[in-house]
Amino acid sequence: MEDILTLQEIEARYAPEWVLIGDPQTDESLRLQAGKVLFHGSDRDEVCRKVMDSPPGRYALRFLGEHPEDVVLVL
């Protein structure tokens, strides 16, 4: 899982899981474009724990499944 993948490649391989992406590449609006998949799984808490075990750096956490309509995401 050390290859740099585009967001479309990541979605095709890992949906509908949570994905931890290292060295995220973003566009000028900071939208995720590509990166290295470091870990993936269906349990968000497990994926988040992997961030805590990782060295300092830039990471992105992405959910690749469908969000229920009654859920509000706050960033």
QUICOR-V719827 format. One record per residue. SS is DSSP state (2 for helix, 1 for strand, 0 for the rest). NEAR is the number of other C-alpha atoms within 8 Angstrom. Layout:
# QUICOR-V719827
ss:SS near:NEAR
ss:SS near:NEAR
This chain:
# QUICOR-V719827
ss:0 near:6
ss:0 near:6
ss:0 near:7
ss:1 near:8
ss:1 near:11
ss:1 near:9
ss:2 near:10
ss:2 near:7
ss:2 near:8
ss:2 near:11
ss:2 near:10
ss:2 near:7
ss:2 near:6
ss:2 near:11
ss:0 near:10
ss:0 near:10
ss:0 near:12
ss:1 near:17
ss:1 near:15
ss:1 near:15
ss:1 near:14
ss:1 near:12
ss:1 near:9
ss:1 near:13
ss:1 near:8
ss:1 near:10
ss:0 near:8
ss:0 near:5
ss:0 near:5
ss:0 near:6
ss:0 near:7
ss:1 near:9
ss:1 near:10
ss:1 near:11
ss:1 near:14
ss:1 near:13
ss:1 near:15
ss:1 near:10
ss:1 near:10
ss:1 near:11
ss:1 near:10
ss:0 near:7
ss:0 near:8
ss:2 near:8
ss:2 near:6
ss:2 near:8
ss:2 near:14
ss:2 near:10
ss:2 near:8
ss:2 near:9
ss:2 near:9
ss:2 near:7
ss:0 near:6
ss:0 near:6
ss:0 near:5
ss:0 near:4
ss:0 near:6
ss:0 near:7
ss:1 near:10
ss:1 near:8
ss:1 near:9
ss:1 near:8
ss:1 near:8
ss:0 near:11
ss:0 near:8
ss:0 near:5
ss:0 near:5
ss:0 near:5
ss:0 near:4
ss:0 near:4
ss:0 near:6
ss:0 near:4
ss:0 near:4
ss:0 near:3
ss:0 near:2
